[in-house]
């Protein structure tokens, strides 16, 4: 476990702000604040991956619940991403092909 979920990030916080905070606990491999794809505005959460597992555990223990720019951060081990259903998934897999049964009335 080196990847962490970070929630309740202030909307005006930058990735550089988070990098500065988390780098006190070890070397950061990757850092990403998730943004809305249409507005490019922060969704208020992100993911940080540390190089060292022990550093990640230390960061979780220390920073979970810590005040950051006026908000209390949620820091936890990241869970594996669940597959989200997309357009292609809706077209197949539920009772056969599209159009089946059409044409006869």
Secondary structure, DSSP 8 states (H G I E B T S, - for coil): --EEEEES--TT--HHHHHHHHGGGS-EEEEEEEE-TTT--EEEEEEEEESSHHHHHHHHHHHTT-EETTEE-EEEE---------HHHHHSSSSSSTTTTTT--
